[in-house]
Amino acid sequence: MKCDICKKKIAETFLGKPKGTYIYDENHKKKLICFECESRYKSDKSKMLEAMK
Ligand SMILES: [Zn+2]
């Protein structure tokens, strides 16, 4: 799994869940964001979606 902003690989927990945050874009597509990007954009969803374009 990769971060949809910085494209860095996101580690998974032992349960196979990625250590990141899911957000949904305007087309209801699931996007994965690493914690670094999430804090860089202060969890602002619209800014994070803008950053992926
Ligand atoms: Zn990232």
mmCIF file of the protein (N, C-alpha, C, O) and its ligand, coordinates in Angstrom:
data_MODEL
# 
_entry.id   MODEL 
# 
loop_
_entity.id 
_entity.type 
_entity.pdbx_number_of_molecules 
1 polymer     1 
2 non-polymer 1 
# 
_entity_poly.entity_id                      1 
_entity_poly.type                           'polypeptide(L)' 
_entity_poly.nstd_linkage                   no 
_entity_poly.nstd_monomer                   no 
_entity_poly.pdbx_seq_one_letter_code       MKCDICKKKIAETFLGKPKGTYIYDENHKKKLICFECESRYKSDKSKMLEAMK 
_entity_poly.pdbx_seq_one_letter_code_can   MKCDICKKKIAETFLGKPKGTYIYDENHKKKLICFECESRYKSDKSKMLEAMK 
_entity_poly.pdbx_strand_id                 A 
# 
loop_
_entity_poly_seq.entity_id 
_entity_poly_seq.num 
_entity_poly_seq.mon_id 
_entity_poly_seq.hetero 
1 1  MET n 
1 2  LYS n 
1 3  CYS n 
1 4  ASP n 
1 5  ILE n 
1 6  CYS n 
1 7  LYS n 
1 8  LYS n 
1 9  LYS n 
1 10 ILE n 
1 11 ALA n 
1 12 GLU n 
1 13 THR n 
1 14 PHE n 
1 15 LEU n 
1 16 GLY n 
1 17 LYS n 
1 18 PRO n 
1 19 LYS n 
1 20 GLY n 
1 21 THR n 
1 22 TYR n 
1 23 ILE n 
1 24 TYR n 
1 25 ASP n 
1 26 GLU n 
1 27 ASN n 
1 28 HIS n 
1 29 LYS n 
1 30 LYS n 
1 31 LYS n 
1 32 LEU n 
1 33 ILE n 
1 34 CYS n 
1 35 PHE n 
1 36 GLU n 
1 37 CYS n 
1 38 GLU n 
1 39 SER n 
1 40 ARG n 
1 41 TYR n 
1 42 LYS n 
1 43 SER n 
1 44 ASP n 
1 45 LYS n 
1 46 SER n 
1 47 LYS n 
1 48 MET n 
1 49 LEU n 
1 50 GLU n 
1 51 ALA n 
1 52 MET n 
1 53 LYS n 
# 
loop_
_struct_asym.id 
_struct_asym.entity_id 
A 1 
B 2 
# 
loop_
_chem_comp.id 
_chem_comp.type 
_chem_comp.mon_nstd_flag 
ALA 'L-peptide linking' y 
ARG 'L-peptide linking' y 
ASN 'L-peptide linking' y 
ASP 'L-peptide linking' y 
CYS 'L-peptide linking' y 
GLU 'L-peptide linking' y 
GLY 'peptide linking'   y 
HIS 'L-peptide linking' y 
ILE 'L-peptide linking' y 
LEU 'L-peptide linking' y 
LYS 'L-peptide linking' y 
MET 'L-peptide linking' y 
PHE 'L-peptide linking' y 
PRO 'L-peptide linking' y 
SER 'L-peptide linking' y 
THR 'L-peptide linking' y 
TYR 'L-peptide linking' y 
ZN  non-polymer         . 
# 
_pdbx_entity_nonpoly.entity_id   2 
_pdbx_entity_nonpoly.name        ? 
_pdbx_entity_nonpoly.comp_id     ZN 
# 
_pdbx_nonpoly_scheme.asym_id         B 
_pdbx_nonpoly_scheme.entity_id       2 
_pdbx_nonpoly_scheme.mon_id          ZN 
_pdbx_nonpoly_scheme.ndb_seq_num     1 
_pdbx_nonpoly_scheme.pdb_seq_num     101 
_pdbx_nonpoly_scheme.auth_seq_num    101 
_pdbx_nonpoly_scheme.pdb_mon_id      ZN 
_pdbx_nonpoly_scheme.auth_mon_id     ZN 
_pdbx_nonpoly_scheme.pdb_strand_id   A 
_pdbx_nonpoly_scheme.pdb_ins_code    . 
# 
loop_
_atom_site.group_PDB 
_atom_site.id 
_atom_site.type_symbol 
_atom_site.label_atom_id 
_atom_site.label_alt_id 
_atom_site.label_comp_id 
_atom_site.label_asym_id 
_atom_site.label_entity_id 
_atom_site.label_seq_id 
_atom_site.pdbx_PDB_ins_code 
_atom_site.Cartn_x 
_atom_site.Cartn_y 
_atom_site.Cartn_z 
_atom_site.occupancy 
_atom_site.B_iso_or_equiv 
_atom_site.pdbx_formal_charge 
_atom_site.auth_seq_id 
_atom_site.auth_comp_id 
_atom_site.auth_asym_id 
_atom_site.auth_atom_id 
_atom_site.pdbx_PDB_model_num 
ATOM   1   N  N  . MET A 1 1  ? 0.835   -1.198 0.000   1.00 0.00 ? 1   MET A N  1 
ATOM   2   C  CA . MET A 1 1  ? 0.000   0.000  0.000   1.00 0.00 ? 1   MET A CA 1 
ATOM   3   C  C  . MET A 1 1  ? 0.868   1.246  0.000   1.00 0.00 ? 1   MET A C  1 
ATOM   4   O  O  . MET A 1 1  ? 1.884   1.323  0.690   1.00 0.00 ? 1   MET A O  1 
ATOM   5   N  N  . LYS A 1 2  ? 0.435   2.229  -0.801  1.00 0.00 ? 2   LYS A N  1 
ATOM   6   C  CA . LYS A 1 2  ? 1.218   3.458  -0.899  1.00 0.00 ? 2   LYS A CA 1 
ATOM   7   C  C  . LYS A 1 2  ? 0.343   4.651  -0.549  1.00 0.00 ? 2   LYS A C  1 
ATOM   8   O  O  . LYS A 1 2  ? -0.876  4.634  -0.722  1.00 0.00 ? 2   LYS A O  1 
ATOM   9   N  N  . CYS A 1 3  ? 1.008   5.686  -0.051  1.00 0.00 ? 3   CYS A N  1 
ATOM   10  C  CA . CYS A 1 3  ? 0.312   6.940  0.215   1.00 0.00 ? 3   CYS A CA 1 
ATOM   11  C  C  . CYS A 1 3  ? -0.058  7.575  -1.121  1.00 0.00 ? 3   CYS A C  1 
ATOM   12  O  O  . CYS A 1 3  ? 0.770   7.626  -2.030  1.00 0.00 ? 3   CYS A O  1 
ATOM   13  N  N  . ASP A 1 4  ? -1.283  8.056  -1.249  1.00 0.00 ? 4   ASP A N  1 
ATOM   14  C  CA . ASP A 1 4  ? -1.717  8.649  -2.515  1.00 0.00 ? 4   ASP A CA 1 
ATOM   15  C  C  . ASP A 1 4  ? -1.195  10.076 -2.705  1.00 0.00 ? 4   ASP A C  1 
ATOM   16  O  O  . ASP A 1 4  ? -1.387  10.662 -3.770  1.00 0.00 ? 4   ASP A O  1 
ATOM   17  N  N  . ILE A 1 5  ? -0.552  10.632 -1.706  1.00 0.00 ? 5   ILE A N  1 
ATOM   18  C  CA . ILE A 1 5  ? 0.046   11.963 -1.875  1.00 0.00 ? 5   ILE A CA 1 
ATOM   19  C  C  . ILE A 1 5  ? 1.534   11.849 -2.160  1.00 0.00 ? 5   ILE A C  1 
ATOM   20  O  O  . ILE A 1 5  ? 1.998   12.281 -3.215  1.00 0.00 ? 5   ILE A O  1 
ATOM   21  N  N  . CYS A 1 6  ? 2.287   11.271 -1.232  1.00 0.00 ? 6   CYS A N  1 
ATOM   22  C  CA . CYS A 1 6  ? 3.747   11.251 -1.397  1.00 0.00 ? 6   CYS A CA 1 
ATOM   23  C  C  . CYS A 1 6  ? 4.240   9.972  -2.065  1.00 0.00 ? 6   CYS A C  1 
ATOM   24  O  O  . CYS A 1 6  ? 5.419   9.865  -2.403  1.00 0.00 ? 6   CYS A O  1 
ATOM   25  N  N  . LYS A 1 7  ? 3.339   8.994  -2.260  1.00 0.00 ? 7   LYS A N  1 
ATOM   26  C  CA . LYS A 1 7  ? 3.657   7.719  -2.925  1.00 0.00 ? 7   LYS A CA 1 
ATOM   27  C  C  . LYS A 1 7  ? 4.642   6.844  -2.150  1.00 0.00 ? 7   LYS A C  1 
ATOM   28  O  O  . LYS A 1 7  ? 5.190   5.877  -2.679  1.00 0.00 ? 7   LYS A O  1 
ATOM   29  N  N  . LYS A 1 8  ? 4.848   7.202  -0.910  1.00 0.00 ? 8   LYS A N  1 
ATOM   30  C  CA . LYS A 1 8  ? 5.719   6.353  -0.087  1.00 0.00 ? 8   LYS A CA 1 
ATOM   31  C  C  . LYS A 1 8  ? 4.945   5.122  0.357   1.00 0.00 ? 8   LYS A C  1 
ATOM   32  O  O  . LYS A 1 8  ? 3.724   5.141  0.509   1.00 0.00 ? 8   LYS A O  1 
ATOM   33  N  N  . LYS A 1 9  ? 5.687   4.075  0.555   1.00 0.00 ? 9   LYS A N  1 
ATOM   34  C  CA . LYS A 1 9  ? 5.076   2.835  1.003   1.00 0.00 ? 9   LYS A CA 1 
ATOM   35  C  C  . LYS A 1 9  ? 4.598   2.994  2.441   1.00 0.00 ? 9   LYS A C  1 
ATOM   36  O  O  . LYS A 1 9  ? 5.301   3.558  3.279   1.00 0.00 ? 9   LYS A O  1 
ATOM   37  N  N  . ILE A 1 10 ? 3.414   2.498  2.714   1.00 0.00 ? 10  ILE A N  1 
ATOM   38  C  CA . ILE A 1 10 ? 2.864   2.587  4.062   1.00 0.00 ? 10  ILE A CA 1 
ATOM   39  C  C  . ILE A 1 10 ? 2.931   1.212  4.701   1.00 0.00 ? 10  ILE A C  1 
ATOM   40  O  O  . ILE A 1 10 ? 2.489   0.215  4.130   1.00 0.00 ? 10  ILE A O  1 
ATOM   41  N  N  . ALA A 1 11 ? 3.493   1.185  5.901   1.00 0.00 ? 11  ALA A N  1 
ATOM   42  C  CA . ALA A 1 11 ? 3.630   -0.078 6.610   1.00 0.00 ? 11  ALA A CA 1 
ATOM   43  C  C  . ALA A 1 11 ? 2.260   -0.595 7.032   1.00 0.00 ? 11  ALA A C  1 
ATOM   44  O  O  . ALA A 1 11 ? 1.305   0.169  7.173   1.00 0.00 ? 11  ALA A O  1 
ATOM   45  N  N  . GLU A 1 12 ? 2.186   -1.888 7.228   1.00 0.00 ? 12  GLU A N  1 
ATOM   46  C  CA . GLU A 1 12 ? 0.936   -2.478 7.683   1.00 0.00 ? 12  GLU A CA 1 
ATOM   47  C  C  . GLU A 1 12 ? 1.086   -2.996 9.099   1.00 0.00 ? 12  GLU A C  1 
ATOM   48  O  O  . GLU A 1 12 ? 2.173   -3.393 9.518   1.00 0.00 ? 12  GLU A O  1 
ATOM   49  N  N  . THR A 1 13 ? -0.001  -2.988 9.819   1.00 0.00 ? 13  THR A N  1 
ATOM   50  C  CA . THR A 1 13 ? 0.013   -3.577 11.144  1.00 0.00 ? 13  THR A CA 1 
ATOM   51  C  C  . THR A 1 13 ? 0.025   -5.096 11.001  1.00 0.00 ? 13  THR A C  1 
ATOM   52  O  O  . THR A 1 13 ? -0.118  -5.624 9.898   1.00 0.00 ? 13  THR A O  1 
ATOM   53  N  N  . PHE A 1 14 ? 0.192   -5.778 12.094  1.00 0.00 ? 14  PHE A N  1 
ATOM   54  C  CA . PHE A 1 14 ? 0.215   -7.242 12.025  1.00 0.00 ? 14  PHE A CA 1 
ATOM   55  C  C  . PHE A 1 14 ? -1.133  -7.805 11.594  1.00 0.00 ? 14  PHE A C  1 
ATOM   56  O  O  . PHE A 1 14 ? -1.228  -8.974 11.222  1.00 0.00 ? 14  PHE A O  1 
ATOM   57  N  N  . LEU A 1 15 ? -2.183  -6.971 11.643  1.00 0.00 ? 15  LEU A N  1 
ATOM   58  C  CA . LEU A 1 15 ? -3.496  -7.412 11.178  1.00 0.00 ? 15  LEU A CA 1 
ATOM   59  C  C  . LEU A 1 15 ? -3.691  -7.131 9.694   1.00 0.00 ? 15  LEU A C  1 
ATOM   60  O  O  . LEU A 1 15 ? -4.755  -7.400 9.136   1.00 0.00 ? 15  LEU A O  1 
ATOM   61  N  N  . GLY A 1 16 ? -2.656  -6.590 9.061   1.00 0.00 ? 16  GLY A N  1 
ATOM   62  C  CA . GLY A 1 16 ? -2.748  -6.309 7.635   1.00 0.00 ? 16  GLY A CA 1 
ATOM   63  C  C  . GLY A 1 16 ? -3.414  -4.986 7.316   1.00 0.00 ? 16  GLY A C  1 
ATOM   64  O  O  . GLY A 1 16 ? -3.703  -4.695 6.155   1.00 0.00 ? 16  GLY A O  1 
ATOM   65  N  N  . LYS A 1 17 ? -3.660  -4.181 8.342   1.00 0.00 ? 17  LYS A N  1 
ATOM   66  C  CA . LYS A 1 17 ? -4.263  -2.866 8.093   1.00 0.00 ? 17  LYS A CA 1 
ATOM   67  C  C  . LYS A 1 17 ? -3.159  -1.838 7.913   1.00 0.00 ? 17  LYS A C  1 
ATOM   68  O  O  . LYS A 1 17 ? -2.199  -1.815 8.684   1.00 0.00 ? 17  LYS A O  1 
ATOM   69  N  N  . PRO A 1 18 ? -3.286  -0.985 6.897   1.00 0.00 ? 18  PRO A N  1 
ATOM   70  C  CA . PRO A 1 18 ? -2.231  0.010  6.691   1.00 0.00 ? 18  PRO A CA 1 
ATOM   71  C  C  . PRO A 1 18 ? -2.218  1.055  7.802   1.00 0.00 ? 18  PRO A C  1 
ATOM   72  O  O  . PRO A 1 18 ? -3.255  1.448  8.336   1.00 0.00 ? 18  PRO A O  1 
ATOM   73  N  N  . LYS A 1 19 ? -0.992  1.492  8.129   1.00 0.00 ? 19  LYS A N  1 
ATOM   74  C  CA . LYS A 1 19 ? -0.847  2.522  9.152   1.00 0.00 ? 19  LYS A CA 1 
ATOM   75  C  C  . LYS A 1 19 ? -1.019  3.878  8.486   1.00 0.00 ? 19  LYS A C  1 
ATOM   76  O  O  . LYS A 1 19 ? -0.052  4.615  8.288   1.00 0.00 ? 19  LYS A O  1 
ATOM   77  N  N  . GLY A 1 20 ? -2.237  4.192  8.150   1.00 0.00 ? 20  GLY A N  1 
ATOM   78  C  CA . GLY A 1 20 ? -2.541  5.453  7.498   1.00 0.00 ? 20  GLY A CA 1 
ATOM   79  C  C  . GLY A 1 20 ? -4.020  5.752  7.678   1.00 0.00 ? 20  GLY A C  1 
ATOM   80  O  O  . GLY A 1 20 ? -4.712  5.104  8.462   1.00 0.00 ? 20  GLY A O  1 
ATOM   81  N  N  . THR A 1 21 ? -4.482  6.734  6.945   1.00 0.00 ? 21  THR A N  1 
ATOM   82  C  CA . THR A 1 21 ? -5.867  7.179  7.067   1.00 0.00 ? 21  THR A CA 1 
ATOM   83  C  C  . THR A 1 21 ? -6.534  7.089  5.706   1.00 0.00 ? 21  THR A C  1 
ATOM   84  O  O  . THR A 1 21 ? -5.937  7.448  4.691   1.00 0.00 ? 21  THR A O  1 
ATOM   85  N  N  . TYR A 1 22 ? -7.769  6.611  5.684   1.00 0.00 ? 22  TYR A N  1 
ATOM   86  C  CA . TYR A 1 22 ? -8.511  6.586  4.435   1.00 0.00 ? 22  TYR A CA 1 
ATOM   87  C  C  . TYR A 1 22 ? -9.381  7.829  4.322   1.00 0.00 ? 22  TYR A C  1 
ATOM   88  O  O  . TYR A 1 22 ? -10.046 8.235  5.275   1.00 0.00 ? 22  TYR A O  1 
ATOM   89  N  N  . ILE A 1 23 ? -9.359  8.418  3.144   1.00 0.00 ? 23  ILE A N  1 
ATOM   90  C  CA . ILE A 1 23 ? -10.337 9.466  2.850   1.00 0.00 ? 23  ILE A CA 1 
ATOM   91  C  C  . ILE A 1 23 ? -10.988 9.105  1.519   1.00 0.00 ? 23  ILE A C  1 
ATOM   92  O  O  . ILE A 1 23 ? -10.467 8.274  0.775   1.00 0.00 ? 23  ILE A O  1 
ATOM   93  N  N  . TYR A 1 24 ? -12.110 9.719  1.224   1.00 0.00 ? 24  TYR A N  1 
ATOM   94  C  CA . TYR A 1 24 ? -12.818 9.445  -0.027  1.00 0.00 ? 24  TYR A CA 1 
ATOM   95  C  C  . TYR A 1 24 ? -12.855 10.715 -0.865  1.00 0.00 ? 24  TYR A C  1 
ATOM   96  O  O  . TYR A 1 24 ? -13.162 11.800 -0.371  1.00 0.00 ? 24  TYR A O  1 
ATOM   97  N  N  . ASP A 1 25 ? -12.534 10.553 -2.143  1.00 0.00 ? 25  ASP A N  1 
ATOM   98  C  CA . ASP A 1 25 ? -12.539 11.729 -2.999  1.00 0.00 ? 25  ASP A CA 1 
ATOM   99  C  C  . ASP A 1 25 ? -13.961 11.993 -3.499  1.00 0.00 ? 25  ASP A C  1 
ATOM   100 O  O  . ASP A 1 25 ? -14.910 11.319 -3.099  1.00 0.00 ? 25  ASP A O  1 
ATOM   101 N  N  . GLU A 1 26 ? -14.088 12.990 -4.382  1.00 0.00 ? 26  GLU A N  1 
ATOM   102 C  CA . GLU A 1 26 ? -15.415 13.399 -4.850  1.00 0.00 ? 26  GLU A CA 1 
ATOM   103 C  C  . GLU A 1 26 ? -16.103 12.303 -5.649  1.00 0.00 ? 26  GLU A C  1 
ATOM   104 O  O  . GLU A 1 26 ? -17.324 12.321 -5.799  1.00 0.00 ? 26  GLU A O  1 
ATOM   105 N  N  . ASN A 1 27 ? -15.330 11.343 -6.166  1.00 0.00 ? 27  ASN A N  1 
ATOM   106 C  CA . ASN A 1 27 ? -15.913 10.207 -6.885  1.00 0.00 ? 27  ASN A CA 1 
ATOM   107 C  C  . ASN A 1 27 ? -16.104 9.001  -5.968  1.00 0.00 ? 27  ASN A C  1 
ATOM   108 O  O  . ASN A 1 27 ? -16.352 7.889  -6.434  1.00 0.00 ? 27  ASN A O  1 
ATOM   109 N  N  . HIS A 1 28 ? -15.987 9.231  -4.672  1.00 0.00 ? 28  HIS A N  1 
ATOM   110 C  CA . HIS A 1 28 ? -16.145 8.186  -3.657  1.00 0.00 ? 28  HIS A CA 1 
ATOM   111 C  C  . HIS A 1 28 ? -15.105 7.092  -3.782  1.00 0.00 ? 28  HIS A C  1 
ATOM   112 O  O  . HIS A 1 28 ? -15.334 5.948  -3.390  1.00 0.00 ? 28  HIS A O  1 
ATOM   113 N  N  . LYS A 1 29 ? -13.969 7.455  -4.329  1.00 0.00 ? 29  LYS A N  1 
ATOM   114 C  CA . LYS A 1 29 ? -12.870 6.495  -4.389  1.00 0.00 ? 29  LYS A CA 1 
ATOM   115 C  C  . LYS A 1 29 ? -12.047 6.612  -3.124  1.00 0.00 ? 29  LYS A C  1 
ATOM   116 O  O  . LYS A 1 29 ? -11.770 7.703  -2.628  1.00 0.00 ? 29  LYS A O  1 
ATOM   117 N  N  . LYS A 1 30 ? -11.668 5.456  -2.621  1.00 0.00 ? 30  LYS A N  1 
ATOM   118 C  CA . LYS A 1 30 ? -10.920 5.410  -1.376  1.00 0.00 ? 30  LYS A CA 1 
ATOM   119 C  C  . LYS A 1 30 ? -9.465  5.786  -1.637  1.00 0.00 ? 30  LYS A C  1 
ATOM   120 O  O  . LYS A 1 30 ? -8.840  5.277  -2.567  1.00 0.00 ? 30  LYS A O  1 
ATOM   121 N  N  . LYS A 1 31 ? -8.940  6.668  -0.820  1.00 0.00 ? 31  LYS A N  1 
ATOM   122 C  CA . LYS A 1 31 ? -7.547  7.078  -0.931  1.00 0.00 ? 31  LYS A CA 1 
ATOM   123 C  C  . LYS A 1 31 ? -6.871  6.842  0.402   1.00 0.00 ? 31  LYS A C  1 
ATOM   124 O  O  . LYS A 1 31 ? -7.467  7.007  1.466   1.00 0.00 ? 31  LYS A O  1 
ATOM   125 N  N  . LEU A 1 32 ? -5.611  6.452  0.314   1.00 0.00 ? 32  LEU A N  1 
ATOM   126 C  CA . LEU A 1 32 ? -4.864  6.182  1.538   1.00 0.00 ? 32  LEU A CA 1 
ATOM   127 C  C  . LEU A 1 32 ? -3.810  7.265  1.740   1.00 0.00 ? 32  LEU A C  1 
ATOM   128 O  O  . LEU A 1 32 ? -3.052  7.603  0.831   1.00 0.00 ? 32  LEU A O  1 
ATOM   129 N  N  . ILE A 1 33 ? -3.787  7.790  2.941   1.00 0.00 ? 33  ILE A N  1 
ATOM   130 C  CA . ILE A 1 33 ? -2.868  8.878  3.275   1.00 0.00 ? 33  ILE A CA 1 
ATOM   131 C  C  . ILE A 1 33 ? -2.004  8.431  4.443   1.00 0.00 ? 33  ILE A C  1 
ATOM   132 O  O  . ILE A 1 33 ? -2.505  7.906  5.437   1.00 0.00 ? 33  ILE A O  1 
ATOM   133 N  N  . CYS A 1 34 ? -0.693  8.647  4.310   1.00 0.00 ? 34  CYS A N  1 
ATOM   134 C  CA . CYS A 1 34 ? 0.175   8.299  5.434   1.00 0.00 ? 34  CYS A CA 1 
ATOM   135 C  C  . CYS A 1 34 ? 0.047   9.358  6.535   1.00 0.00 ? 34  CYS A C  1 
ATOM   136 O  O  . CYS A 1 34 ? -0.455  10.459 6.304   1.00 0.00 ? 34  CYS A O  1 
ATOM   137 N  N  . PHE A 1 35 ? 0.505   9.004  7.715   1.00 0.00 ? 35  PHE A N  1 
ATOM   138 C  CA . PHE A 1 35 ? 0.363   9.924  8.843   1.00 0.00 ? 35  PHE A CA 1 
ATOM   139 C  C  . PHE A 1 35 ? 1.164   11.207 8.636   1.00 0.00 ? 35  PHE A C  1 
ATOM   140 O  O  . PHE A 1 35 ? 0.762   12.280 9.086   1.00 0.00 ? 35  PHE A O  1 
ATOM   141 N  N  . GLU A 1 36 ? 2.302   11.085 7.951   1.00 0.00 ? 36  GLU A N  1 
ATOM   142 C  CA . GLU A 1 36 ? 3.106   12.286 7.692   1.00 0.00 ? 36  GLU A CA 1 
ATOM   143 C  C  . GLU A 1 36 ? 2.332   13.300 6.858   1.00 0.00 ? 36  GLU A C  1 
ATOM   144 O  O  . GLU A 1 36 ? 2.281   14.486 7.184   1.00 0.00 ? 36  GLU A O  1 
ATOM   145 N  N  . CYS A 1 37 ? 1.730   12.810 5.771   1.00 0.00 ? 37  CYS A N  1 
ATOM   146 C  CA . CYS A 1 37 ? 0.961   13.721 4.920   1.00 0.00 ? 37  CYS A CA 1 
ATOM   147 C  C  . CYS A 1 37 ? -0.264  14.235 5.655   1.00 0.00 ? 37  CYS A C  1 
ATOM   148 O  O  . CYS A 1 37 ? -0.648  15.393 5.495   1.00 0.00 ? 37  CYS A O  1 
ATOM   149 N  N  . GLU A 1 38 ? -0.866  13.394 6.443   1.00 0.00 ? 38  GLU A N  1 
ATOM   150 C  CA . GLU A 1 38 ? -2.050  13.824 7.174   1.00 0.00 ? 38  GLU A CA 1 
ATOM   151 C  C  . GLU A 1 38 ? -1.712  14.990 8.094   1.00 0.00 ? 38  GLU A C  1 
ATOM   152 O  O  . GLU A 1 38 ? -2.472  15.953 8.189   1.00 0.00 ? 38  GLU A O  1 
ATOM   153 N  N  . SER A 1 39 ? -0.576  14.900 8.768   1.00 0.00 ? 39  SER A N  1 
ATOM   154 C  CA . SER A 1 39 ? -0.228  15.996 9.660   1.00 0.00 ? 39  SER A CA 1 
ATOM   155 C  C  . SER A 1 39 ? 0.267   17.208 8.873   1.00 0.00 ? 39  SER A C  1 
ATOM   156 O  O  . SER A 1 39 ? 0.053   18.349 9.282   1.00 0.00 ? 39  SER A O  1 
ATOM   157 N  N  . ARG A 1 40 ? 0.934   16.952 7.733   1.00 0.00 ? 40  ARG A N  1 
ATOM   158 C  CA . ARG A 1 40 ? 1.397   18.073 6.911   1.00 0.00 ? 40  ARG A CA 1 
ATOM   159 C  C  . ARG A 1 40 ? 0.218   18.917 6.437   1.00 0.00 ? 40  ARG A C  1 
ATOM   160 O  O  . ARG A 1 40 ? 0.300   20.144 6.383   1.00 0.00 ? 40  ARG A O  1 
ATOM   161 N  N  . TYR A 1 41 ? -0.892  18.237 6.091   1.00 0.00 ? 41  TYR A N  1 
ATOM   162 C  CA . TYR A 1 41 ? -2.069  18.968 5.621   1.00 0.00 ? 41  TYR A CA 1 
ATOM   163 C  C  . TYR A 1 41 ? -3.086  19.171 6.741   1.00 0.00 ? 41  TYR A C  1 
ATOM   164 O  O  . TYR A 1 41 ? -4.232  19.546 6.495   1.00 0.00 ? 41  TYR A O  1 
ATOM   165 N  N  . LYS A 1 42 ? -2.657  18.924 7.945   1.00 0.00 ? 42  LYS A N  1 
ATOM   166 C  CA . LYS A 1 42 ? -3.490  19.161 9.141   1.00 0.00 ? 42  LYS A CA 1 
ATOM   167 C  C  . LYS A 1 42 ? -4.880  18.528 9.017   1.00 0.00 ? 42  LYS A C  1 
ATOM   168 O  O  . LYS A 1 42 ? -5.885  19.104 9.434   1.00 0.00 ? 42  LYS A O  1 
ATOM   169 N  N  . SER A 1 43 ? -4.904  17.320 8.427   1.00 0.00 ? 43  SER A N  1 
ATOM   170 C  CA . SER A 1 43 ? -6.141  16.552 8.270   1.00 0.00 ? 43  SER A CA 1 
ATOM   171 C  C  . SER A 1 43 ? -7.204  17.285 7.461   1.00 0.00 ? 43  SER A C  1 
ATOM   172 O  O  . SER A 1 43 ? -8.386  16.952 7.540   1.00 0.00 ? 43  SER A O  1 
ATOM   173 N  N  . ASP A 1 44 ? -6.788  18.282 6.684   1.00 0.00 ? 44  ASP A N  1 
ATOM   174 C  CA . ASP A 1 44 ? -7.736  19.016 5.847   1.00 0.00 ? 44  ASP A CA 1 
ATOM   175 C  C  . ASP A 1 44 ? -8.007  18.211 4.578   1.00 0.00 ? 44  ASP A C  1 
ATOM   176 O  O  . ASP A 1 44 ? -7.165  18.152 3.682   1.00 0.00 ? 44  ASP A O  1 
ATOM   177 N  N  . LYS A 1 45 ? -9.174  17.600 4.508   1.00 0.00 ? 45  LYS A N  1 
ATOM   178 C  CA . LYS A 1 45 ? -9.479  16.680 3.423   1.00 0.00 ? 45  LYS A CA 1 
ATOM   179 C  C  . LYS A 1 45 ? -9.385  17.343 2.047   1.00 0.00 ? 45  LYS A C  1 
ATOM   180 O  O  . LYS A 1 45 ? -8.828  16.755 1.120   1.00 0.00 ? 45  LYS A O  1 
ATOM   181 N  N  . SER A 1 46 ? -9.915  18.544 1.903   1.00 0.00 ? 46  SER A N  1 
ATOM   182 C  CA . SER A 1 46 ? -9.889  19.178 0.584   1.00 0.00 ? 46  SER A CA 1 
ATOM   183 C  C  . SER A 1 46 ? -8.464  19.478 0.145   1.00 0.00 ? 46  SER A C  1 
ATOM   184 O  O  . SER A 1 46 ? -8.146  19.372 -1.039  1.00 0.00 ? 46  SER A O  1 
ATOM   185 N  N  . LYS A 1 47 ? -7.594  19.856 1.094   1.00 0.00 ? 47  LYS A N  1 
ATOM   186 C  CA . LYS A 1 47 ? -6.194  20.102 0.742   1.00 0.00 ? 47  LYS A CA 1 
ATOM   187 C  C  . LYS A 1 47 ? -5.487  18.802 0.384   1.00 0.00 ? 47  LYS A C  1 
ATOM   188 O  O  . LYS A 1 47 ? -4.653  18.779 -0.521  1.00 0.00 ? 47  LYS A O  1 
ATOM   189 N  N  . MET A 1 48 ? -5.808  17.735 1.077   1.00 0.00 ? 48  MET A N  1 
ATOM   190 C  CA . MET A 1 48 ? -5.178  16.453 0.779   1.00 0.00 ? 48  MET A CA 1 
ATOM   191 C  C  . MET A 1 48 ? -5.614  15.951 -0.600  1.00 0.00 ? 48  MET A C  1 
ATOM   192 O  O  . MET A 1 48 ? -4.797  15.417 -1.350  1.00 0.00 ? 48  MET A O  1 
ATOM   193 N  N  . LEU A 1 49 ? -6.890  16.119 -0.934  1.00 0.00 ? 49  LEU A N  1 
ATOM   194 C  CA . LEU A 1 49 ? -7.357  15.700 -2.259  1.00 0.00 ? 49  LEU A CA 1 
ATOM   195 C  C  . LEU A 1 49 ? -6.712  16.553 -3.345  1.00 0.00 ? 49  LEU A C  1 
ATOM   196 O  O  . LEU A 1 49 ? -6.383  16.054 -4.421  1.00 0.00 ? 49  LEU A O  1 
ATOM   197 N  N  . GLU A 1 50 ? -6.537  17.825 -3.064  1.00 0.00 ? 50  GLU A N  1 
ATOM   198 C  CA . GLU A 1 50 ? -5.896  18.717 -4.025  1.00 0.00 ? 50  GLU A CA 1 
ATOM   199 C  C  . GLU A 1 50 ? -4.448  18.288 -4.253  1.00 0.00 ? 50  GLU A C  1 
ATOM   200 O  O  . GLU A 1 50 ? -3.955  18.348 -5.379  1.00 0.00 ? 50  GLU A O  1 
ATOM   201 N  N  . ALA A 1 51 ? -3.778  17.864 -3.213  1.00 0.00 ? 51  ALA A N  1 
ATOM   202 C  CA . ALA A 1 51 ? -2.366  17.497 -3.293  1.00 0.00 ? 51  ALA A CA 1 
ATOM   203 C  C  . ALA A 1 51 ? -2.133  16.235 -4.132  1.00 0.00 ? 51  ALA A C  1 
ATOM   204 O  O  . ALA A 1 51 ? -1.021  16.008 -4.609  1.00 0.00 ? 51  ALA A O  1 
ATOM   205 N  N  . MET A 1 52 ? -3.164  15.420 -4.312  1.00 0.00 ? 52  MET A N  1 
ATOM   206 C  CA . MET A 1 52 ? -3.002  14.170 -5.077  1.00 0.00 ? 52  MET A CA 1 
ATOM   207 C  C  . MET A 1 52 ? -3.109  14.386 -6.572  1.00 0.00 ? 52  MET A C  1 
ATOM   208 O  O  . MET A 1 52 ? -2.738  13.515 -7.359  1.00 0.00 ? 52  MET A O  1 
ATOM   209 N  N  . LYS A 1 53 ? -3.614  15.545 -6.966  1.00 0.00 ? 53  LYS A N  1 
ATOM   210 C  CA . LYS A 1 53 ? -3.877  15.742 -8.392  1.00 0.00 ? 53  LYS A CA 1 
ATOM   211 C  C  . LYS A 1 53 ? -2.600  15.994 -9.162  1.00 0.00 ? 53  LYS A C  1 
ATOM   212 O  O  . LYS A 1 53 ? -2.640  16.181 -10.378 1.00 0.00 ? 53  LYS A O  1 
HETATM 213 ZN ZN . ZN  B 2 .  ? 2.281   10.481 2.384   1.00 0.00 2 101 ZN  A ZN 1 
# 
